[in-house]
C-alpha cells in the first residue's frame, strides 16, 4: 500500500489519560472554573470534576486547587496544559486539512476591519487572478487583536512582540508608525506652521481599542496629553478615516492605511511628527501549516506586494 505509515514507532496510548477527560481538563484550565468548563461542554459540574479526577489519578498529581467557586492551576496543571492545548489544536488542523482537501474549502485569512478594507481587500483581486486555484475567505474583526488559529489559517495582524517561534511562523510587513492625517479643509483651520502642541485642542479621533495611541504620539514630541470630550471615540480606524475625509476630525493612522488618500490629496499630514511603536504588522500562521501550498502561496505573495 502507498504511504510510509509503517516506519513510525507505535504510540503507546496506554500512557495517556482518557482523551475525553483531557477535553474537560483543557476547558477547566482555560476558564479556571469547573462550572465554566461544564457549561461550555454541555456537561454537569460533577462530570467535569470526575474527568479531572481521572487525569489526576492516572498521573498521580493534583491539577487544580480550589479558590472559592473557581479553581487555580497547580504547577503540574500549568505544565500539562500547553501540551494538551497544542495536541487539540494539531488535531483540529488535521481535521480541517482533510475537510479542505475533500470539500475544497477556502483559505481563511483573519485581519482587522481597517486592514481588510484599506489594505488587504484591494489587493485580493490581483492575487486571485494570478492564483485562480486558491479560494479565499477574509474574516474581519473589530477588536479581537490576537490571531485565532482555531478559526483562521493565516492572520494579517499587529504584534507588539515577536510571536512564539515554536508555534508560529511570522512574516513582518511594515512598522506600526503613528502619523496624523486630516482633510485639506481641516488643515486650513491651522496656522501655516504647525507644531504638535497645536493639535491638542483639535477634534482628535480616538479609537477605543487603541486608546493610548495619541498619548504615544504626543509623548514622542515631549507633550503630556490627556484626552477630553472634544476628542471623540470611534471603534475602528476605518471609521476615523471616514470622519477625517469629511473634514470633521484628525485621525492617527498606524500603518499604510491612508497611502492612496494622501497620494491623491484627499488627506494631508498636518504636522511632520511620527511615532514608531514597538512591534510590527505582519502575516502569521502556525508552524505546522506554513508549507501548505495555499498558505505558502498567499503569504509569499502578500509579502512581495507589501508596499
C-alpha positions in Angstrom: 0.0 0.0 0.0 1.1 3.7 -0.5 2.5 5.9 2.3 5.1 5.4 4.9 2.9 4.7 7.9 4.8 1.5 8.8 8.1 3.4 9.5 6.8 5.2 12.6 7.1 3.6 16.0 4.0 2.6 17.8 2.3 5.1 20.1 1.6 3.7 23.5 -1.8 5.2 24.1 -2.0 3.3 27.5 0.3 6.1 28.8 -2.4 8.7 28.2 -5.3 9.6 30.4 -8.7 9.2 28.7 -9.0 11.7 25.8 -12.5 12.7 26.8 -11.2 13.6 30.2 -8.4 15.8 28.6 -11.2 17.9 27.0 -12.6 18.7 30.4 -9.1 19.5 31.8 -8.4 21.9 28.8 -11.7 23.7 29.2 -11.4 23.9 33.0 -7.9 25.3 32.8 -8.8 27.9 30.2 -11.8 29.0 32.2 -10.1 28.4 35.6 -13.6 27.1 36.5 -15.1 23.7 36.6 -18.5 25.2 36.1 -17.4 27.3 33.2 -16.0 24.1 31.5 -19.2 22.2 32.2 -21.3 25.0 30.6 -19.0 25.0 27.5 -19.0 21.2 27.1 -22.7 20.8 27.9 -21.9 18.6 30.8 -22.7 18.6 34.5 -20.3 20.1 37.1 -19.7 16.6 38.6 -19.0 15.1 35.2 -16.2 17.6 34.6 -14.9 17.2 38.1 -14.8 13.4 37.5 -12.8 13.9 34.3 -10.2 15.9 36.1 -10.0 13.4 38.8 -9.4 10.6 36.3 -6.4 12.5 34.9 -5.1 13.3 38.4 -5.4 9.6 39.3 -3.7 8.5 36.1 -0.8 10.9 36.6 -0.6 10.8 40.4 -0.7 14.6 40.7 -3.1 17.4 41.7 -4.0 19.7 38.7 -6.2 22.3 40.4 -6.5 24.0 43.8 -9.9 25.4 44.7 -10.3 29.1 45.2 -13.9 29.8 46.2 -16.1 28.9 43.2 -13.2 28.9 40.8 -10.0 26.8 40.5 -6.4 27.7 40.2 -3.9 25.5 38.2 -1.1 23.9 40.2 2.4 23.8 38.8 1.7 20.4 37.3 -1.5 21.7 35.7 0.4 24.6 34.2 3.0 22.2 32.8 0.4 19.9 31.3 -2.0 22.5 29.8 0.1 23.8 26.8 0.8 20.2 25.7 -2.9 19.3 25.8 -3.9 22.6 24.1 -1.3 22.0 21.4 -2.4 18.5 20.8 -6.1 19.6 20.4 -5.0 22.4 18.0 -3.0 19.9 15.9 -6.0 17.5 15.7 -8.2 20.4 14.6 -5.7 21.4 12.0 -5.5 17.9 10.7 -9.3 17.5 10.6 -9.5 20.9 8.8 -6.9 19.9 6.3 -8.8 16.8 5.5 -12.0 18.6 5.1 -10.4 21.3 3.0 -8.9 18.7 0.7 -12.2 16.7 0.5 -14.5 19.7 0.2 -12.2 22.2 -1.5 -12.6 24.6 1.5 -11.3 28.2 1.2 -8.2 29.5 2.9 -9.4 31.6 5.8 -7.5 34.9 6.4 -8.1 36.8 9.7 -7.5 40.5 9.9 -9.0 43.7 11.3 -11.7 45.8 9.7 -9.4 48.7 8.7 -6.5 46.4 7.5 -9.0 44.5 5.4 -10.9 47.5 3.8 -7.9 49.8 3.3 -5.0 47.4 2.5 -5.7 43.7 2.0 -9.1 43.6 0.2 -7.9 45.9 -2.6 -5.0 43.5 -3.3 -7.1 40.4 -3.4 -8.5 40.6 -7.0 -4.9 40.7 -8.3 -3.9 37.7 -6.1 -6.9 35.7 -7.2 -6.3 36.5 -10.8 -2.7 35.2 -10.5 -3.6 32.2 -8.3 -7.1 31.0 -9.5 -6.6 27.7 -7.7 -6.7 29.3 -4.3 -10.1 30.0 -2.8 -10.0 32.8 -0.2 -12.3 34.0 2.6 -11.4 37.2 4.6 -12.6 37.1 8.2 -12.6 40.5 9.8 -12.9 41.5 13.4 -13.1 44.9 15.1 -11.5 44.3 18.5 -10.1 40.8 18.6 -6.4 41.5 18.2 -4.8 38.1 18.7 -4.6 35.5 16.0 -7.3 32.9 16.2 -5.6 29.9 14.8 -8.6 27.7 15.5 -10.8 29.6 13.0 -8.3 31.0 10.6 -5.3 29.7 8.6 -3.4 33.0 8.2 -3.6 36.3 10.0 -2.7 39.8 9.0 -2.2 41.3 12.4 -0.2 43.7 14.6 2.1 42.1 17.1 3.9 44.3 19.7 6.3 41.4 20.3 7.5 38.5 18.1 5.1 35.6 18.3 6.4 32.3 19.8 8.6 30.9 17.1 8.0 27.3 18.2 4.3 27.7 17.5 4.0 30.4 14.8 5.6 31.4 11.5 5.8 35.2 11.2 6.5 37.4 8.2 6.8 41.1 9.1 5.3 43.5 6.6 5.6 47.1 8.0 6.2 49.1 11.1 3.4 50.3 13.5 4.0 54.0 12.7 1.7 56.7 14.1 1.0 59.6 11.7 -1.8 62.2 12.0 -3.9 62.9 8.8 -6.8 65.2 8.1 -8.6 66.8 5.2 -7.2 69.9 3.4 -10.2 71.8 4.9 -9.2 70.8 8.4 -5.6 71.7 7.7 -6.7 75.2 6.6 -8.0 75.8 10.1 -4.5 75.6 11.4 -1.6 78.1 11.1 0.8 77.8 8.2 3.5 76.4 10.6 2.0 73.7 12.8 3.6 72.2 15.9 2.3 69.1 17.7 1.1 71.2 20.6 -1.4 73.0 18.3 -3.3 69.8 17.7 -4.2 69.2 21.4 -7.5 71.2 21.2 -8.4 70.0 17.7 -11.1 67.2 17.2 -8.7 64.3 17.5 -10.4 61.0 16.7 -9.6 58.3 19.2 -10.1 54.5 18.7 -11.2 52.7 21.8 -9.1 49.6 21.1 -6.0 51.9 20.6 -6.8 54.5 23.2 -3.2 55.3 24.1 -2.0 56.0 20.5 -2.5 59.7 20.8 -0.7 59.7 24.1 2.2 57.9 22.5 2.3 60.3 19.5 2.3 63.4 21.7 4.7 61.7 24.1 7.2 61.3 21.2 7.0 65.0 20.8 7.6 65.6 24.5 4.0 66.7 25.2 1.8 65.4 28.1 -1.6 64.7 26.5 -4.9 63.9 28.3 -8.0 63.1 26.3 -11.0 65.3 26.7 -14.7 65.3 25.4 -13.5 67.3 22.4 -11.7 64.2 21.2 -14.5 61.8 20.0 -14.0 58.0 20.2 -14.9 55.5 17.5 -14.5 51.7 17.2 -12.2 51.4 14.2 -9.6 53.3 12.2 -11.7 52.9 9.1 -14.4 54.9 10.8 -11.9 57.5 12.0 -10.6 57.9 8.4 -14.1 58.4 7.0 -14.7 61.2 9.5 -11.3 62.7 8.7 -12.1 62.6 5.0 -15.3 64.6 5.7 -13.2 67.3 7.4 -14.6 66.7 10.8 -11.6 65.4 12.7 -7.9 64.3 12.7 -7.2 60.6 12.5 -4.0 58.9 13.6 -3.0 56.1 11.2 -0.9 53.2 12.4 0.2 51.7 9.1 -0.1 52.2 5.3 -3.9 52.6 5.5 -4.2 56.2 4.1 -1.5 56.0 1.5 -3.8 56.4 -1.5 -5.8 59.2 0.1 -2.6 61.0 0.9 -1.2 60.5 -2.7 -4.4 61.8 -4.2 -4.7 64.8 -1.9 -7.9 63.8 -0.1 -5.9 63.7 3.1 -2.8 65.6 4.2 -0.4 65.4 7.1 -0.9 68.5 9.3 2.4 68.2 11.1 5.6 66.3 10.3 5.7 64.3 13.5 5.7 60.5 13.6 6.0 57.9 16.4 7.2 54.4 15.8 5.8 51.9 18.2 7.2 48.5 19.2 6.4 45.5 17.1 5.1 45.4 13.5 2.3 44.4 11.2 2.8 41.0 9.6 1.4 37.7 8.5 1.1 34.8 10.9 0.3 31.1 10.7 1.0 28.0 12.7 4.4 26.4 12.0 2.6 23.2 11.2 0.8 24.7 8.2 3.4 27.1 6.9 4.3 24.8 4.0 0.8 24.0 2.9 0.5 25.2 -0.7 -2.4 27.7 -0.2 -0.8 29.2 2.9 2.7 29.5 1.5 1.3 30.9 -1.8 -0.8 33.5 -0.1 1.8 34.6 2.5 4.7 34.9 0.0 2.5 36.8 -2.5 1.3 39.3 0.1 4.8 39.8 1.5 6.1 40.5 -2.0 3.4 43.1 -2.6 3.6 44.9 0.8 4.1 48.4 -0.5 
